[in-house]
Amino acid sequence: MQLPELLYMIYQKGASDLILKVGNKPMMRLQGSLVPLELPPLNPEDTKRFAVEIMTKEQLERFRRDKELDLSCSIASLCRFRASAFIQRGEFGLVFRLIPNNIPTMDELGLPIISKNLAMRPRGLVLVTGPAGCGKSTTIASMINTRNANQECHIITVEDPIEFVYQDVKAEINQREVGKDTLSFTNALKSVLRQDPDVIVVGEMRDLETISLAITAAETGHLVLSTLHTTDAMQTIDRIVDVFPPHQQTQVRMQLSGNLLGIISQVLLKRADGNGRVMAYEIMMVNSAIRNLIRE
């Protein structure tokens, strides 16, 4: 059993994920449900070999040290995969998430024109939120491509790992991968303001320092796009504020009220006819009334 064959199989079947665990058949996530592939169960040598195949020497050293690693790989000219390697019960485990080469447009995603307006704003903070696997990265990629197609600007992304690969159209796009091109989200965000960006994309706001630096970047005149694992706009604001210690929360509310432009919260639902999934979303556009509520 070869890894490229497995990845090509889930690409052909239209699955979103591939889960590889020792002792089990390979599993794919198809339309939100886990489905086993009609293949023999994996042995320890299989998963170890698959992991080593997709890692560079430096990545393998990091994996052996940390026992987990996020990275990306690809099937030439077809698609890319975000991979998560880890150790479970002493054996290698792997999960692959399919990333299509062609980035869907906002129209194809079913997003309204107001989303394009957010992508074209000169400064401020825009957040895309939702549970894992709901297409947040795809929505962000669509917003980047919209900006890329319509305006000459400098876009810098900080990702862990790089998922979609962009081709410069009108924009100059620099993509930085955590662990490969920069040590951390924090390091990248500390230096990005000296790199003349118009748009800064933060793959995920994971901790206090990353959130603080992203808000500061928006405050200093840049458009910042990022994601959070929250279910709606209200929870998103509470999550951001609650990350900070109590004595800083009033200041953070003031910063958010002055710089947050909008929150797109989304989820994928099964179609009524059972044929695939469709995105459902809510969009909160920040106006004067909402700014007052955030401050309070």
Backbone bond lengths (Angstrom), bond angles and torsions (degrees), N, CA, C in turn:
res aa  C-N    CA-C-N  psi(-1)  N-CA   C-N-CA  omega(-1)  CA-C   N-CA-C  phi
1 M - - - 1.463 - - 1.531 109.06 -
2 Q 1.336 116.76 126.58 1.458 121.70 -177.52 1.527 110.03 -110.68
3 L 1.333 116.46 142.70 1.463 120.37 -178.51 1.530 112.94 -61.17
4 P 1.344 120.26 -45.02 1.470 118.78 178.92 1.531 112.93 -56.55
5 E 1.331 116.89 -35.38 1.468 120.07 178.42 1.527 111.00 -65.94
6 L 1.334 116.88 -40.98 1.465 120.75 178.28 1.526 111.15 -63.80
7 L 1.332 115.97 -44.98 1.461 119.82 -179.02 1.527 110.76 -65.41
8 Y 1.322 116.06 -40.51 1.463 119.30 178.57 1.528 110.64 -65.12
9 M 1.319 116.71 -34.63 1.461 121.25 179.89 1.532 111.14 -62.73
10 I 1.335 117.33 -45.53 1.469 117.67 -178.94 1.530 111.15 -73.61
11 Y 1.341 116.06 -27.41 1.469 119.05 173.81 1.528 110.04 -63.53
12 Q 1.328 116.81 -45.61 1.468 121.31 -179.70 1.526 112.14 -64.62
13 K 1.326 116.53 -36.88 1.463 120.55 -176.55 1.524 112.69 -80.99
14 G 1.337 117.10 -8.54 1.459 119.87 -179.94 1.517 113.60 77.26
15 A 1.336 117.01 22.64 1.467 120.76 178.59 1.527 109.91 -78.79
16 S 1.329 115.51 159.06 1.464 119.72 -179.41 1.519 112.35 -97.02
17 D 1.346 117.56 -27.70 1.462 120.71 -173.91 1.525 110.63 -142.11
18 L 1.326 114.93 156.00 1.461 122.84 173.29 1.526 107.70 -129.25
19 I 1.339 117.15 127.32 1.465 122.40 -179.18 1.528 108.62 -115.44
20 L 1.331 115.69 125.29 1.464 121.46 -177.28 1.523 109.62 -118.87
21 K 1.335 116.40 116.26 1.465 122.83 -178.45 1.524 109.74 -133.42
22 V 1.312 115.60 135.10 1.466 120.67 178.78 1.529 110.08 -59.28
23 G 1.354 115.29 132.97 1.458 120.92 178.20 1.510 114.29 91.70
24 N 1.331 117.60 -11.26 1.466 122.01 -179.78 1.523 110.77 -117.68
25 K 1.330 115.47 157.68 1.458 119.60 169.79 1.533 109.08 -67.03
26 P 1.349 118.12 150.88 1.460 119.37 172.44 1.533 109.91 -57.10
27 M 1.330 116.13 137.66 1.465 121.69 -178.38 1.521 109.27 -115.77
28 M 1.336 116.07 139.47 1.459 119.58 173.75 1.527 108.99 -117.40
29 R 1.335 115.06 151.41 1.463 119.61 173.19 1.527 107.47 -99.65
30 L 1.318 115.22 113.72 1.457 121.89 -176.16 1.520 108.61 -119.47
31 Q 1.350 115.86 117.63 1.468 121.39 -178.62 1.530 111.36 53.14
32 G 1.325 115.68 37.08 1.454 121.06 175.78 1.514 115.42 90.30
33 S 1.335 118.77 -10.57 1.467 121.89 -177.86 1.527 110.71 -109.94
34 L 1.342 116.42 146.83 1.461 120.75 177.13 1.526 110.53 -82.59
35 V 1.333 115.37 129.97 1.467 121.53 -177.60 1.530 108.18 -131.93
36 P 1.354 118.83 126.31 1.467 119.81 178.12 1.527 110.94 -73.89
37 L 1.323 115.73 143.95 1.458 120.53 172.91 1.527 108.70 -84.08
38 E 1.312 116.21 145.65 1.466 120.76 -178.77 1.521 109.76 -78.61
39 L 1.325 114.06 71.28 1.463 122.22 -178.77 1.522 108.82 -137.84
40 P 1.326 118.54 161.72 1.472 120.23 178.62 1.530 111.09 -64.70
41 P 1.334 117.02 154.15 1.470 120.07 174.73 1.530 111.00 -59.26
42 L 1.318 115.55 150.57 1.459 121.33 -178.76 1.526 110.77 -81.31
43 N 1.315 116.65 144.23 1.462 120.63 173.97 1.533 109.30 -106.38
44 P 1.338 118.55 168.58 1.468 120.41 -176.66 1.525 113.79 -57.53
45 E 1.324 116.67 -34.28 1.468 119.51 179.95 1.527 111.24 -66.40
46 D 1.340 117.08 -34.36 1.466 120.68 179.75 1.527 111.06 -61.37
47 T 1.337 116.31 -55.97 1.472 119.11 -174.36 1.526 111.07 -66.66
48 K 1.329 117.30 -36.28 1.468 119.55 177.64 1.523 110.20 -64.08
49 R 1.329 116.26 -43.89 1.474 120.46 179.94 1.523 110.73 -63.42
50 F 1.339 117.41 -42.69 1.462 120.73 179.54 1.533 110.60 -60.93
51 A 1.338 116.04 -43.39 1.466 119.91 -178.64 1.523 111.08 -64.01
52 V 1.319 116.62 -45.82 1.464 120.73 -178.43 1.527 110.78 -64.38
53 E 1.332 117.15 -34.73 1.473 121.72 -179.18 1.521 112.41 -59.75
54 I 1.338 117.55 -36.24 1.468 119.66 -172.08 1.526 112.89 -97.75
55 M 1.341 117.89 -1.99 1.463 120.92 -177.00 1.519 111.62 -104.51
56 T 1.338 115.04 142.13 1.455 119.90 168.53 1.531 108.75 -75.85
57 K 1.305 116.30 172.26 1.470 120.39 178.39 1.530 110.72 -59.19
58 E 1.339 116.14 -42.96 1.466 120.29 -179.15 1.530 110.91 -66.80
59 Q 1.337 116.37 -40.17 1.461 119.58 179.15 1.526 111.25 -65.37
60 L 1.328 116.30 -38.88 1.464 120.18 179.72 1.532 110.68 -64.74
61 E 1.323 116.46 -39.65 1.470 120.02 177.12 1.531 110.38 -63.62
62 R 1.336 116.22 -41.61 1.468 120.48 179.71 1.526 110.40 -66.02
63 F 1.335 116.18 -39.20 1.463 120.37 179.61 1.533 110.86 -65.09
64 R 1.316 116.62 -42.76 1.467 119.97 179.44 1.530 111.31 -63.81
65 R 1.324 115.85 -31.26 1.466 120.04 179.27 1.527 111.92 -77.94
66 D 1.354 116.26 -46.27 1.470 120.85 -171.86 1.524 113.95 -94.19
67 K 1.346 117.09 -15.78 1.470 122.64 -178.39 1.528 113.15 69.88
68 E 1.312 118.79 9.03 1.470 122.69 175.27 1.515 108.85 -161.10
69 L 1.331 115.94 153.55 1.461 120.27 -176.59 1.517 109.62 -161.47
70 D 1.341 116.00 136.45 1.462 122.06 170.95 1.519 108.11 -102.92
71 L 1.317 117.57 135.08 1.452 121.90 -179.64 1.521 109.10 -155.59
72 S 1.318 116.75 -179.77 1.469 120.45 178.75 1.519 109.65 -132.60
73 C 1.327 115.34 156.33 1.461 121.92 176.32 1.521 107.30 -149.16
74 S 1.316 117.55 176.23 1.466 118.60 -175.41 1.522 111.96 -149.15
75 I 1.346 114.37 158.09 1.460 122.41 165.01 1.520 104.98 -103.80
76 A 1.310 116.44 118.46 1.460 121.39 -171.42 1.516 112.12 -45.68
77 S 1.332 115.39 126.21 1.473 125.70 173.73 1.527 114.82 66.48
78 L 1.339 118.39 -3.38 1.468 119.86 -178.55 1.520 112.62 -103.39
79 C 1.320 117.20 -58.55 1.461 119.96 -176.73 1.521 109.67 -165.79
80 R 1.328 114.77 168.70 1.455 122.22 174.73 1.524 109.29 -113.11
81 F 1.307 114.93 164.50 1.460 120.76 176.74 1.519 109.57 -133.29
82 R 1.313 115.93 137.20 1.461 120.76 166.84 1.522 106.49 -90.43
83 A 1.315 116.45 125.23 1.463 120.57 -176.60 1.521 110.58 -114.05
84 S 1.314 115.64 143.03 1.458 121.88 172.79 1.525 107.65 -123.50
85 A 1.331 115.61 115.90 1.467 121.21 179.00 1.523 108.77 -104.77
86 F 1.324 116.61 142.44 1.464 120.51 -176.63 1.530 108.97 -156.71
87 I 1.322 115.22 170.94 1.460 121.60 175.74 1.520 108.40 -108.92
88 Q 1.336 117.14 130.61 1.465 120.85 174.34 1.527 108.50 -134.81
89 R 1.322 114.95 126.16 1.468 121.85 -177.35 1.537 111.67 51.24
90 G 1.325 114.19 38.65 1.459 120.36 175.83 1.512 115.63 81.38
91 E 1.346 117.91 -0.15 1.467 121.62 -178.30 1.531 110.72 -117.14
92 F 1.328 115.89 160.40 1.456 121.79 177.62 1.531 109.91 -71.69
93 G 1.325 116.50 136.49 1.459 122.21 170.88 1.521 109.46 -127.33
94 L 1.321 117.19 150.77 1.465 121.67 -177.64 1.517 110.33 -141.69
95 V 1.337 115.51 142.18 1.460 121.43 170.86 1.525 107.54 -132.01
96 F 1.327 116.33 131.24 1.461 122.30 179.58 1.522 109.64 -115.03
97 R 1.330 116.88 133.61 1.466 122.74 174.34 1.526 108.51 -112.26
98 L 1.328 117.12 124.59 1.466 121.74 -177.46 1.525 110.82 -73.41
99 I 1.323 115.69 133.75 1.467 122.52 176.68 1.524 107.42 -123.92
100 P 1.322 119.10 110.70 1.469 120.04 -177.35 1.522 111.82 -65.56
101 N 1.337 116.53 147.96 1.463 120.33 177.31 1.516 111.67 -66.89
102 N 1.326 116.35 -36.49 1.461 120.42 -178.67 1.523 109.65 -89.43
103 I 1.318 115.99 119.56 1.463 121.00 -179.66 1.521 108.59 -80.49
104 P 1.332 118.55 123.22 1.462 119.86 179.70 1.522 111.65 -66.48
105 T 1.323 115.62 149.87 1.461 120.16 176.60 1.525 109.48 -78.02
106 M 1.315 115.46 168.47 1.464 119.50 177.31 1.524 110.98 -63.61
107 D 1.327 116.40 -35.36 1.470 119.54 177.03 1.523 110.40 -63.62
108 E 1.325 116.91 -42.80 1.468 120.68 179.88 1.527 111.89 -65.06
109 L 1.331 116.52 -30.51 1.462 120.39 177.12 1.524 112.47 -80.30
110 G 1.330 115.76 -11.91 1.461 119.30 -178.98 1.512 113.72 82.58
111 L 1.342 117.01 16.97 1.462 120.27 -179.88 1.523 110.52 -83.39
112 P 1.321 118.33 143.27 1.466 121.33 -177.58 1.523 112.14 -76.10
113 I 1.328 116.32 168.92 1.461 122.65 -177.67 1.520 111.86 -59.75
114 I 1.315 116.76 -26.44 1.469 120.30 -179.11 1.531 110.95 -62.64
115 S 1.332 117.27 -27.70 1.468 121.10 177.20 1.528 110.48 -68.41
116 K 1.329 116.33 -39.10 1.464 119.82 175.84 1.519 110.05 -63.63
117 N 1.331 116.10 -39.54 1.461 119.34 178.15 1.528 111.24 -59.85
118 L 1.339 116.48 -39.62 1.463 120.05 177.56 1.528 110.95 -63.29
119 A 1.331 116.59 -41.45 1.467 120.72 -178.55 1.522 112.29 -65.37
120 M 1.326 116.94 -24.83 1.462 121.37 -175.70 1.529 113.07 -97.79
121 R 1.320 117.86 1.01 1.467 119.91 -178.89 1.529 110.23 -67.67
122 P 1.331 117.60 145.93 1.468 120.15 -176.47 1.523 114.27 -74.90
123 R 1.320 117.36 -28.13 1.463 119.61 -177.81 1.527 109.84 -154.78
124 G 1.339 115.69 162.49 1.457 120.26 178.30 1.521 111.52 120.76
125 L 1.331 115.76 -178.65 1.462 123.05 -176.66 1.521 110.02 -117.26
126 V 1.335 116.23 126.37 1.466 122.74 176.73 1.526 107.66 -121.74
127 L 1.333 116.42 128.99 1.459 121.21 -177.91 1.522 110.81 -117.92
128 V 1.323 115.79 138.40 1.468 122.26 172.42 1.522 106.24 -113.34
129 T 1.331 116.69 123.32 1.464 120.01 -173.42 1.525 111.37 -127.21
130 G 1.327 115.12 163.70 1.456 120.95 178.80 1.510 110.18 153.25
131 P 1.327 117.71 171.50 1.464 120.93 178.87 1.523 111.60 -69.25
132 A 1.322 116.59 166.84 1.465 121.39 177.54 1.526 110.20 -58.52
133 G 1.332 115.73 138.23 1.460 120.44 176.37 1.509 115.24 80.70
134 C 1.339 117.98 15.39 1.471 119.79 -177.38 1.525 112.62 -97.49
135 G 1.337 117.84 2.53 1.463 119.65 176.29 1.512 115.13 94.77
136 K 1.334 117.72 21.14 1.468 120.01 179.74 1.529 111.25 -60.16
137 S 1.332 116.54 -45.31 1.470 120.43 -178.96 1.523 111.22 -62.47
138 T 1.332 116.72 -35.92 1.466 120.73 179.26 1.521 110.87 -67.48
139 T 1.328 117.09 -40.83 1.466 120.64 177.74 1.522 110.71 -63.58
140 I 1.331 116.92 -45.06 1.469 120.55 177.44 1.527 110.22 -60.29
141 A 1.339 116.87 -43.74 1.469 120.77 179.92 1.519 111.16 -61.47
142 S 1.322 116.79 -39.60 1.461 120.85 178.23 1.526 111.01 -64.36
143 M 1.332 116.91 -38.11 1.467 120.82 177.81 1.526 110.63 -66.82
144 I 1.332 116.67 -41.01 1.464 120.21 177.62 1.524 110.47 -62.72
145 N 1.331 116.82 -44.40 1.461 119.92 -179.89 1.519 111.95 -64.63
146 T 1.329 116.91 -34.58 1.464 120.62 176.32 1.524 110.32 -61.57
147 R 1.313 115.66 -46.48 1.469 120.07 178.09 1.528 110.22 -64.54
148 N 1.310 116.69 -42.51 1.458 123.22 -179.27 1.529 111.51 -59.82
149 A 1.324 116.50 -37.55 1.467 121.06 -176.79 1.524 113.04 -80.14
150 N 1.330 116.81 -17.45 1.464 119.04 -169.59 1.519 115.94 -118.77
151 Q 1.319 118.31 -12.46 1.467 117.69 -174.17 1.524 111.65 -148.92
152 E 1.338 114.75 138.26 1.459 119.51 171.87 1.527 107.93 -74.17
153 C 1.316 116.36 117.15 1.460 120.21 -179.05 1.524 109.04 -161.72
154 H 1.320 115.23 170.60 1.467 121.12 178.71 1.523 108.47 -110.04
155 I 1.329 116.02 118.41 1.464 122.48 -178.87 1.526 108.58 -112.58
156 I 1.327 116.73 128.94 1.466 121.53 175.28 1.521 108.42 -119.81
157 T 1.327 116.43 126.25 1.464 120.57 177.13 1.529 109.27 -109.46
158 V 1.329 115.53 144.46 1.468 122.34 173.18 1.521 105.87 -123.15
159 E 1.339 116.85 114.42 1.466 120.85 -170.78 1.528 111.33 -133.26
160 D 1.304 115.97 155.90 1.465 121.92 178.58 1.526 109.95 -142.19
161 P 1.359 117.88 88.93 1.460 128.07 -4.25 1.536 109.86 -91.71
162 I 1.354 116.55 -177.02 1.464 120.52 171.13 1.523 108.36 -64.60
163 E 1.327 115.83 130.09 1.468 119.95 -179.99 1.529 109.84 -104.89
164 F 1.316 118.20 -82.67 1.464 120.89 176.84 1.529 109.35 -75.75
165 V 1.332 115.87 141.41 1.463 121.34 176.24 1.524 107.88 -106.62
166 Y 1.327 116.54 125.99 1.468 121.53 -174.16 1.524 110.97 -99.21
167 Q 1.322 114.66 146.43 1.458 121.96 172.52 1.524 108.21 -106.15
168 D 1.324 116.98 128.79 1.462 119.81 -179.52 1.526 110.50 -61.71
169 V 1.318 116.81 129.31 1.464 122.20 173.74 1.526 107.18 -112.26
170 K 1.318 116.86 -80.80 1.459 119.67 171.54 1.526 110.95 -100.57
171 A 1.317 115.86 -26.71 1.464 120.52 -177.43 1.525 111.49 -91.08
172 E 1.316 115.04 155.58 1.463 122.65 168.71 1.530 106.18 -97.60
173 I 1.339 117.31 117.98 1.465 120.55 -174.34 1.524 109.84 -117.39
174 N 1.324 115.55 121.12 1.461 121.99 173.99 1.521 108.69 -109.75
175 Q 1.332 116.42 126.50 1.462 121.93 -178.77 1.526 109.76 -112.49
176 R 1.334 115.48 126.16 1.466 121.55 -178.01 1.524 109.55 -117.55
177 E 1.318 115.57 130.93 1.464 120.63 -178.94 1.525 110.30 -105.40
178 V 1.326 115.44 127.62 1.459 120.93 178.57 1.532 109.46 -62.99
179 G 1.328 115.75 133.37 1.460 120.76 -178.85 1.511 113.80 90.39
180 K 1.333 116.43 -17.44 1.466 120.90 -179.40 1.524 110.69 -118.32
181 D 1.332 116.62 -50.71 1.461 121.63 -178.35 1.527 112.43 -103.95
182 T 1.313 116.99 -15.51 1.461 122.70 178.65 1.526 108.23 -153.77
183 L 1.312 116.75 154.65 1.468 119.82 -176.23 1.521 112.90 -71.95
184 S 1.337 116.79 -33.70 1.465 119.96 -174.94 1.518 109.99 -163.28
185 F 1.346 116.07 165.76 1.465 120.32 172.80 1.523 109.70 -55.89
186 T 1.324 116.25 -42.83 1.462 121.04 -177.29 1.520 111.30 -61.71
187 N 1.332 117.34 -47.80 1.466 120.38 178.58 1.519 111.49 -58.73
188 A 1.335 116.11 -45.72 1.464 120.35 -177.87 1.523 111.09 -62.90
189 L 1.338 116.92 -42.43 1.462 120.18 -177.40 1.521 111.96 -71.58
190 K 1.323 117.04 -27.52 1.465 119.39 176.62 1.524 111.47 -69.00
191 S 1.329 116.91 -30.88 1.467 120.18 -177.58 1.524 113.48 -96.69
192 V 1.340 117.73 -17.50 1.467 120.18 -170.76 1.527 112.42 -64.01
193 L 1.315 118.20 -30.49 1.463 119.68 -177.87 1.524 111.68 -68.19
194 R 1.319 117.35 -16.53 1.474 121.14 176.75 1.527 111.96 -92.89
195 Q 1.334 116.43 6.99 1.469 120.92 -176.47 1.530 112.36 -110.91
196 D 1.317 116.32 17.56 1.471 123.46 174.02 1.533 113.47 55.42
197 P 1.341 118.74 49.45 1.471 119.31 179.18 1.523 112.11 -84.14
198 D 1.319 116.11 151.99 1.465 121.89 166.09 1.523 109.66 -99.08
199 V 1.337 115.23 -38.54 1.468 121.73 -179.21 1.527 108.38 -126.57
200 I 1.332 115.98 131.99 1.465 121.96 177.33 1.524 107.86 -118.53
201 V 1.322 116.54 126.34 1.466 121.59 -179.99 1.524 108.22 -112.38
202 V 1.321 116.15 120.20 1.466 122.13 178.76 1.524 106.93 -107.61
203 G 1.333 116.55 114.55 1.465 120.28 -174.13 1.511 113.71 -49.75
204 E 1.327 116.65 -42.12 1.469 120.36 178.79 1.520 108.84 -159.28
205 M 1.329 116.76 135.50 1.461 121.06 176.12 1.528 107.84 -89.16
206 R 1.338 116.36 96.50 1.463 121.40 -168.56 1.526 114.64 -95.47
207 D 1.330 117.29 -25.61 1.465 118.44 -172.76 1.517 110.45 -146.14
208 L 1.327 115.28 175.30 1.467 121.38 -175.35 1.520 111.64 -57.29
209 E 1.326 117.46 -47.70 1.457 119.35 -174.51 1.524 111.65 -66.86
210 T 1.325 117.63 -40.91 1.468 120.42 177.69 1.523 110.79 -63.24
211 I 1.330 117.26 -44.23 1.467 121.28 178.66 1.521 110.26 -61.54
212 S 1.325 116.71 -45.38 1.461 121.05 -179.00 1.523 111.53 -61.75
213 L 1.329 117.12 -44.38 1.464 121.08 -179.72 1.525 111.51 -67.49
214 A 1.342 117.74 -36.34 1.466 121.10 178.27 1.527 110.51 -65.23
215 I 1.329 117.04 -43.09 1.468 120.38 178.49 1.524 110.05 -64.11
216 T 1.332 116.90 -41.62 1.465 120.73 178.63 1.522 111.19 -62.52
217 A 1.339 117.00 -39.93 1.469 120.55 178.59 1.525 110.83 -62.11
218 A 1.334 116.87 -40.86 1.467 120.27 176.94 1.521 110.54 -65.98
219 E 1.315 115.82 -37.57 1.465 121.87 -177.79 1.525 111.60 -67.34
220 T 1.330 116.52 -28.04 1.463 120.34 -177.00 1.524 113.03 -92.72
221 G 1.337 117.52 15.16 1.454 120.34 169.53 1.509 116.60 101.57
222 H 1.337 118.00 25.62 1.463 121.63 178.39 1.522 109.76 -120.42
223 L 1.339 115.93 155.25 1.460 119.81 170.23 1.521 107.38 -87.15
224 V 1.325 116.56 125.31 1.459 122.20 179.87 1.524 108.90 -116.51
225 L 1.328 116.42 125.31 1.463 122.79 176.51 1.520 108.21 -112.81
226 S 1.340 116.98 134.24 1.454 119.04 178.74 1.522 110.36 -156.23
227 T 1.345 115.76 176.98 1.465 121.39 -178.33 1.526 110.52 -128.18
228 L 1.339 114.27 157.09 1.467 122.41 174.50 1.521 108.65 -143.48
229 H 1.330 116.43 150.90 1.470 120.95 176.89 1.524 109.53 -90.31
230 T 1.321 116.42 70.05 1.464 121.31 175.69 1.523 108.52 -127.64
231 T 1.334 116.42 161.19 1.466 119.42 -170.80 1.518 114.63 -95.15
232 D 1.336 117.99 -20.57 1.464 119.30 179.66 1.523 109.72 -155.85
233 A 1.336 115.64 175.19 1.462 120.71 -174.69 1.524 112.13 -63.36
234 M 1.327 117.13 -43.43 1.462 120.70 -178.52 1.526 111.02 -61.42
235 Q 1.325 116.26 -46.51 1.465 119.89 179.96 1.526 111.16 -63.95
236 T 1.338 116.81 -32.82 1.461 121.05 -179.76 1.521 110.98 -62.61
237 I 1.312 116.73 -47.51 1.465 120.33 -179.89 1.526 110.39 -63.99
238 D 1.331 116.78 -44.11 1.469 120.22 178.52 1.522 111.05 -61.19
239 R 1.338 117.13 -41.66 1.470 121.16 -179.23 1.530 110.39 -60.68
240 I 1.330 116.49 -46.43 1.465 120.27 -179.09 1.522 110.51 -61.94
241 V 1.320 116.89 -48.76 1.466 120.83 -177.27 1.526 110.81 -64.40
242 D 1.329 117.02 -41.48 1.471 121.05 -175.39 1.526 113.43 -69.20
243 V 1.337 117.02 -18.27 1.468 119.98 176.84 1.531 110.79 -64.87
244 F 1.326 116.34 -29.77 1.459 121.33 -175.09 1.527 111.17 -88.05
245 P 1.337 117.03 151.60 1.467 119.64 175.86 1.527 110.17 -64.60
246 P 1.333 118.03 155.12 1.476 121.76 -174.67 1.526 114.47 -52.03
247 H 1.326 117.68 -37.86 1.470 118.83 -176.05 1.533 112.75 -71.66
248 Q 1.356 118.36 -12.22 1.465 121.29 178.25 1.529 112.93 -103.14
249 Q 1.309 117.90 -8.18 1.462 120.27 -170.22 1.526 113.50 -67.98
250 T 1.318 117.54 -34.37 1.470 119.39 177.65 1.523 110.64 -64.09
251 Q 1.330 116.21 -43.02 1.466 120.13 178.28 1.526 111.09 -63.51
252 V 1.328 117.03 -41.28 1.465 120.77 -179.63 1.522 110.33 -64.58
253 R 1.315 117.27 -40.83 1.470 120.06 176.71 1.529 110.66 -60.43
254 M 1.319 117.22 -40.21 1.467 120.72 178.03 1.528 110.48 -64.04
255 Q 1.333 116.55 -43.47 1.468 120.13 179.47 1.526 111.14 -64.17
256 L 1.330 116.49 -43.93 1.465 120.18 179.03 1.516 111.30 -62.75
257 S 1.314 116.65 -44.21 1.470 119.68 -177.15 1.521 111.29 -62.61
258 G 1.333 116.31 -30.33 1.457 119.25 -178.44 1.515 114.78 -88.52
259 N 1.345 117.76 -16.23 1.465 119.76 -171.96 1.523 115.68 -124.39
260 L 1.333 118.00 -20.70 1.465 119.95 179.61 1.526 110.03 -71.10
261 L 1.334 116.16 125.78 1.470 121.58 179.35 1.523 111.90 -95.40
262 G 1.329 116.47 -41.66 1.458 118.86 -176.51 1.514 111.44 -173.69
263 I 1.330 115.23 160.45 1.460 122.29 177.39 1.527 108.26 -129.78
264 I 1.325 116.25 124.64 1.464 121.85 173.54 1.527 107.13 -102.29
265 S 1.322 117.44 112.92 1.470 121.92 177.57 1.520 108.04 -106.05
266 Q 1.317 117.12 129.43 1.464 119.20 -172.72 1.519 112.34 -138.84
267 V 1.323 114.92 160.84 1.458 122.71 176.92 1.523 107.50 -151.90
268 L 1.331 117.55 150.93 1.463 121.53 176.29 1.519 109.51 -99.60
269 L 1.328 116.46 129.78 1.463 122.64 -179.63 1.523 109.84 -119.80
270 K 1.326 116.43 148.30 1.462 120.01 175.45 1.521 109.85 -67.86
271 R 1.331 115.49 139.38 1.462 120.19 176.20 1.527 110.28 -66.47
272 A 1.312 115.55 151.86 1.468 120.43 -179.51 1.525 111.69 -60.20
273 D 1.355 116.42 -32.07 1.463 119.29 -179.62 1.532 112.36 -85.29
274 G 1.347 116.47 1.35 1.461 120.74 178.57 1.509 114.60 77.51
275 N 1.333 117.07 3.53 1.463 121.66 -175.82 1.529 110.27 -99.06
276 G 1.336 116.39 82.22 1.455 120.38 178.05 1.515 113.03 89.21
277 R 1.348 114.75 -169.22 1.458 121.05 -179.11 1.521 110.31 -127.68
278 V 1.311 115.71 158.70 1.455 121.70 -178.62 1.521 108.35 -132.59
279 M 1.318 116.62 149.05 1.455 120.40 -177.91 1.525 110.85 -86.42
280 A 1.324 115.84 132.56 1.465 122.18 170.09 1.525 106.53 -111.89
281 Y 1.308 117.42 142.07 1.461 119.42 -174.23 1.522 111.45 -147.15
282 E 1.324 114.88 160.15 1.459 122.17 166.04 1.523 106.86 -129.50
283 I 1.304 116.22 144.67 1.461 120.66 179.56 1.522 108.79 -124.73
284 M 1.310 116.22 123.68 1.456 120.98 174.50 1.521 108.51 -103.59
285 M 1.324 116.16 112.35 1.454 121.31 173.78 1.525 107.69 -92.28
286 V 1.314 115.82 127.70 1.462 119.82 -175.06 1.525 109.94 -79.11
287 N 1.337 115.80 121.04 1.468 122.30 175.77 1.528 108.82 -119.42
288 S 1.326 116.75 -173.38 1.468 120.49 -176.14 1.519 112.14 -59.81
289 A 1.337 116.53 -41.99 1.467 119.98 -178.81 1.529 110.92 -64.06
290 I 1.331 116.36 -42.20 1.468 119.68 -179.82 1.528 110.55 -68.98
291 R 1.340 116.92 -37.11 1.467 119.28 177.00 1.529 110.38 -59.20
292 N 1.324 115.89 -42.39 1.469 119.54 178.88 1.522 111.27 -62.99
293 L 1.348 116.38 -40.68 1.465 120.14 179.89 1.531 111.38 -66.10
294 I 1.340 116.62 -38.53 1.468 119.85 178.31 1.527 110.19 -63.59
295 R 1.325 116.83 -42.89 1.469 120.36 179.99 1.522 111.69 -62.43
296 E 1.318 115.88 -33.81 1.467 120.39 -177.01 1.522 112.01 -80.59
